[in-house]
Amino acid sequence: MAAPDALRGIARFWDDAAASFDDEPDHGLRDPRIRAAWSARLAGWIPSGPWDVLDLGCGTGSLAALLARAGHRVTGVDLAPQMVAQARAKLADAGLPATFVVGDAADPPVAEADVVLARHLLWTLPDPHAALARWVGLLRPGGSLVLVEGRWSTPGDAPYAPDAPSLPWDGGVTAAQLVDAVGPLVAGLRLEDLSDDDALWGGPVTDERYALVATV
Ligand SMILES: C[S@@+](CC[C@H](N)C(=O)[O-])C[C@H]1O[C@@H](n2cnc3c(N)ncnc32)[C@H](O)[C@@H]1O
């Protein structure tokens, strides 16, 4: 599936970022302590399955690799073909099974899932509310929505990617905003603060970072 026309600029931005994306400690998870910290969090959010897990805006597949290693059946979706190429190579190199698809995470090309996970994606979607409703609609009864998000910056006047459409949550989304958006769609939810856990980020962070875990 190709990127819809409105998203071409965003896809190009991430294609250009793909080769060096994993250089950030929380992206590549190359440090075993950082990898272990994310594995432990994922195990707390997604009970042992195996489950069908959809990793939306999967990037270079670092979380997909942890999920596959935990035994889950993972499908990653990303708009940027170069990100998907990195993800495919990463899991192949590690001998881990997963399926990766180039496509728009706002309308994932799958019928259903047990878990929908998105880390640091909502801020770059033109209609995050519509995407959240679509994701909840994909979940099987008892399924979980796991959103790893934060509020990192105040957006400037220009879009972060040339030709990007207007992005209501550019710069990130606060936990309070996300609870308001997700609460009416789900049976229950909880928030986990991630700002104080240096091991996740490779050092201290001063901005708001959290996970929202919801059940349908
Ligand atoms: C900040 S990165 C996060 C990547 C990954 N989730 C992680 O945490 O390492 C944002 C990712 O979302 C992807 N992306 C942006 N808009 C998208 C869309 N509409 N559909 C699918 N992927 C999208 C980008 O290509 C990029 O890989």
The ligand as an SDF file (V2000), in Angstrom:
LIG
                    3D

 27 29  0  0  0  0  0  0  0  0999 V2000
    8.8970    8.8010   16.0300 C   0  0  0  0  0  0  0  0  0  0  0  0
    8.8720    7.4410   14.9150 S   0  0  0  0  0  0  0  0  0  0  0  0
    8.4470    6.0960   16.0420 C   0  0  0  0  0  0  0  0  0  0  0  0
    8.8320    4.7430   15.4900 C   0  0  0  0  0  0  0  0  0  0  0  0
    8.5750    3.5700   16.4390 C   0  0  0  0  0  0  0  0  0  0  0  0
    7.1870    3.4830   16.8140 N   0  0  0  0  0  0  0  0  0  0  0  0
    9.4290    3.6880   17.6590 C   0  0  0  0  0  0  0  0  0  0  0  0
    8.8900    3.9970   18.7240 O   0  0  0  0  0  0  0  0  0  0  0  0
   10.6500    3.4640   17.5580 O   0  0  0  0  0  0  0  0  0  0  0  0
    7.3550    7.6770   14.0220 C   0  0  0  0  0  0  0  0  0  0  0  0
    7.1060    6.5960   12.9780 C   0  0  0  0  0  0  0  0  0  0  0  0
    5.7680    6.7250   12.5140 O   0  0  0  0  0  0  0  0  0  0  0  0
    5.7590    6.5360   11.1170 C   0  0  0  0  0  0  0  0  0  0  0  0
    4.5490    7.1950   10.5930 N   0  0  0  0  0  0  0  0  0  0  0  0
    4.2700    8.5170   10.5310 C   0  0  0  0  0  0  0  0  0  0  0  0
    3.0220    8.6850   10.0570 N   0  0  0  0  0  0  0  0  0  0  0  0
    2.5240    7.4510    9.8180 C   0  0  0  0  0  0  0  0  0  0  0  0
    1.2840    6.9660    9.3230 C   0  0  0  0  0  0  0  0  0  0  0  0
    0.2830    7.7890    8.9740 N   0  0  0  0  0  0  0  0  0  0  0  0
    1.1260    5.6380    9.2020 N   0  0  0  0  0  0  0  0  0  0  0  0
    2.1300    4.7820    9.5330 C   0  0  0  0  0  0  0  0  0  0  0  0
    3.3130    5.1780   10.0020 N   0  0  0  0  0  0  0  0  0  0  0  0
    3.5020    6.5040   10.1530 C   0  0  0  0  0  0  0  0  0  0  0  0
    7.0530    7.1310   10.6420 C   0  0  0  0  0  0  0  0  0  0  0  0
    7.4230    6.6480    9.3850 O   0  0  0  0  0  0  0  0  0  0  0  0
    8.0040    6.6940   11.7620 C   0  0  0  0  0  0  0  0  0  0  0  0
    8.5440    5.4220   11.4830 O   0  0  0  0  0  0  0  0  0  0  0  0
  1  2  1  0
  2  3  1  0
  2 10  1  0
  3  4  1  0
  4  5  1  0
  5  6  1  0
  5  7  1  0
  7  8  2  0
  7  9  1  0
 10 11  1  0
 11 12  1  0
 11 26  1  0
 12 13  1  0
 13 14  1  0
 13 24  1  0
 14 15  1  0
 14 23  1  0
 15 16  2  0
 16 17  1  0
 17 18  1  0
 17 23  2  0
 18 19  1  0
 18 20  2  0
 20 21  1  0
 21 22  2  0
 22 23  1  0
 24 25  1  0
 24 26  1  0
 26 27  1  0
M  CHG  2   2   1   9  -1
M  END
$$$$
